Amino acid sequence: MGHITEERRRAVVVGTGFGGAITALRLARAGVDVLLLERGIRWPVRPGADVFPRMFHQDRRASWLTPGPVFTGSPPAVWRPYTGVMERVRGIGMDVMCGAGVGGGSLVYHGMTVQPTEAAFTACMPAALDYAAFDADYYRRVAAVLRPAPIPDDVLAHKRYRAARQFTRKVKAAGFAPYRVPLPLDWEWVRRELRGELPPSYSTGDVILGANNGGKRTVDVTYVAAAEATGRVETAPLHVVRDISRDARGRWVAHTDRIATDGRVLERKRIVTDALFLAAGSAGTSRLLVKARAKNLVPGLPDAVGSHWGNNGDRIFSWTPLGDSPGPLQGGPACVGLRDNSTPDDPLTLIHGPIPFPVDLGTTSLIGFGLVEPRGRFVHDPLRDDAVLHWSQTYDAALTRRIAARLRRIVGGSLAEDLRNPMLDTTLFDTTTYHPLGGATIGTVCDAYGRVLGQRGLYVNDGALIPGSTGAANPSMTIAALAERNMDEIVRRDVGTVF
């Protein structure tokens, strides 16, 4: 396909996750027309509709342009590639799992909306960020939109939530305070599932490939919908940004393919803009910047592009309590755990992760995370024309040992109990993360508000800004709060001057 069309836009935002959607909304409210680019499709969730595939009954909707499942251990299957909801970004030593579609990662996350403590935030976030302002303002804005709420007593008491209650009892017996995780979910939808009025999704923990039925306040039905309602935001699904460059006049160019749902390129575009906001998630944004620097598409990009990357300390374990099975179809989303702040500036968060096993296999999953050194880096691979993540399990080995020791204290505690409650570090064999952070961090690649250093009109406004950890908390709430903070500055200082 030789012909390339050209578009001229005032502001272009790449990505429709938390960072991109908030960026578009704030620009639109400031009177700026925005083109919001999304590589995936819209997933219009409706009560009772089979929009997303099931974890153990996958089809082509599950995987981004691959001919089979992206999860290790999934039932084997082959299908025609499709712009499915989950991409596995292959790296060296670590793969990143990314949502694809309008709403980004919010489509496939459990929804754990957690604010870190001040000590943890201060220990890992850039020094330019003031926790007091986040606590008083930016986190409050996010909470007002997502309205996170913990699991109600009556739902937790239901037989499907046996595994969650089981882990809660273990937490109490070990001398810790159980924690009910705030989730952006209207729990009445879960009750409707439990009453048999809707087919199960949340109530069986079957949400990792998207939650059916409705009631989950994902980004597409909150921030993106609000942005589109202004009349100033045009969302363009199935638009894949391959490269970014700067033209001879200093304008930004997003080299973009409009694709079909099987990946065929239908149209090539040069989208020219005075303001380009990268919000494609840590993996997407980092790869675009690393490619631009390596191919000299954007001269003068900082040397640190692609570096200071971390996995938020993610670790997943299987837990098989012999003689006390967690059961099949374990109620979710992930809603109970504990926050261990006994070492305030080096905390741990441990969460029960329900699994929608269709039959009773006697096991469940436990998730831990904490502060990790951001030692990963994306490196350009000219043969693949891509940037590849490089990571070593030595980088988070000490944290992994701490997480494992704390979990063993909770579910075991003695040798005999450990034998009755075997745990397996599944991340050791399938090294992945759902919480990529870094690659274009504040202070090394960007200023304190996401402006790329030395590149007027180029911005980053997503998890790529954060060096590796968000304070032993799921990143979504902090990414959204940071995006709100950054846009206060950009709207005040750059709208009308830079673009």
TADAKA-V614623 format. One record per run of one state. SS is the DSSP state (H for helix, E for strand, C for the rest). FROM is the first residue (numbers start at 0). LEN is the number of residues. If there is no record, write none. Layout:
ss = <SS/SS>
from = <FROM/FROM>
len = <LEN/LEN>
This chain:
ss = <C/E/C/H/C/E/C/E/C/E/C/H/E/C/E/C/E/C/E/C/E/C/H/C/E/C/H/C/H/C/E/C/H/C/H/C/E/C/E/C/E/C/H/C/H/C/E/C/H/C/H/C/E/C/E/C/E/C/E/C/H/C/E/C/E/C/E/C/H/C/E/C/E/C/E/C/E/C/H/C/H/E/H/C/E/C/E/C/E/C/E/C/E/C/E/C/H/C/H/C>
from = <0/3/14/17/29/33/37/53/54/56/57/59/62/64/82/83/85/89/91/92/94/99/103/107/111/112/117/124/130/146/148/149/152/156/158/173/178/180/182/183/184/185/186/194/201/204/215/216/218/221/222/229/232/236/238/246/251/259/264/278/280/294/308/310/314/321/335/340/343/346/347/353/363/370/375/381/385/390/396/411/414/420/425/428/431/433/436/437/441/442/445/446/450/452/457/460/462/465/475/493>
len = <3/11/3/12/4/4/16/1/2/1/2/3/2/18/1/2/4/2/1/2/5/4/4/4/1/5/7/6/16/2/1/3/4/2/15/5/2/2/1/1/1/1/8/7/3/11/1/2/3/1/7/3/4/2/8/5/8/5/14/2/14/14/2/4/7/14/5/3/3/1/6/10/7/5/6/4/5/6/15/3/6/5/3/3/2/3/1/4/1/3/1/4/2/5/3/2/3/10/18/6>
